[in-house]
Amino acid sequence: MTLWHGRFGDAPADELLAYTVSLPFDQRLAADDIVGSRAHVRGLGRVGLLTDDEVTSVLAALQQVEDELAERRFDFEPGDEDIHTAIERRVTELAGDAGAKLHTGRSRNDQVATALRLWCKREIVDVAGRTLQLQRVLLDRADQAGDAYLPGYTHLQRAQPVLLAHHLMAHGWALARDVDRLLATRARLDVSVLGAGALAGSSLPLDPTGTAADLQFNARFENSLDAVSDRDFVAELLFDLALIAIHLSRLGEEIVLWTTEEFGFARLSDAYATGSSMLPQKKNADIAELARGKAGRVIGDLTGLLATLKGLPLSYNRDLQEDKEPLFDAVDQVRLGLRAMAGLLATTTFNTDAMRAAADDPNAAAVDLAEWLVERGMPFRQAHAVVGGLVAAAVNDGQPLADLVAGHAALGAEAAALLQSGVPVTRRRTAGGTGPDAVAEQRQRFARRIADDEARLGRQ
């Protein structure tokens, strides 16, 4: 029996039920629906729409339903089109007429939106926590890196040497922004919509403010039309997740490159690599590759929802059922990705000798030569041209750049010493740069940022 059977003379067609059913995926909202239902029942009791005995009876039924679901003893029936219908049906079976009052003053529109907000609040904390765990791994590996350095790249061409610790923490700071976005999204969605009804509120003396407080929401809705149709919070969370996935993809791309024979900067633990079904010598970075691939999937989850939302008039439309599958998928994929990448990075071995050899390419110190000239009064653009000419001569004529620098009237032996192994990476002075002092300070700031965000998470 459907929730709307009184209006219709014919039973719903099998095709309608098959196309509109959401129970296979929205079962994930069961616990949150029960939490919302408990608050709703208590609210009905406070305003006299349920007696104390009825409140007790319905709350006991909700507890039994929760136990049955947790113990996988809950029997779903063909008429259960979604988890909310299934729970209400079972509560009515258990509590009789009192259970039939569970939906008093409530629509599935505000009911579902409330459950989804509760689910998002909890899952955001979990995803943010896993993001912080990956940041901790990056911090630990930065500490272990010591004074190791490697080429920094622009356009995937060697640019300047950077400390490995600096490079690892660059990924960590991007993830710190992700944590900040997640918590900001959580703060914006922390609004109860119970009491909005189908779209216009209720003529019954409901208590939306009290229900919001009971559910530990920060506020109640301001406009009932907006409350039941708002899925901004889902879109925002999907964007946050998509950007985390993009950051994982970027990190994964570097791992793929670094573990090739051509780069040789890193070697994966056997536990976090796969082999080939045909080629015995292969060791593949499948986690890193899937981090790239799944980023496209999560981006698709976001764009799919945005396309669904773009043409909807106020207020609720059944199209909004399509918010859950992409959201659940994105949370699942990002959560798995964060955990897998944390394990991969924690167990990766860095080949710092190969990194150093690549970073000691004299051409990577070209800007140091130009800045050395600037410090002695030469305009930068002129210094740029002088050094560029020497690099071109070294490349075209096969002469060592150090010899050309040593023999140049404006440079000489003192400037040529800048090309020695390990010297350029020590010359960066600016705060936030890759110089040893700046990186040491950055390490402290990054550690404090992680600790602060962990504390913020603990207060959620």
Summary of the structure (lengths in Angstrom):
residues: 460
radius of gyration: 30.0
end to end distance: 40.2
largest distance: 98.9
contacts: 1488
relative contact order: 0.11
helix: 67%
strand: 5%
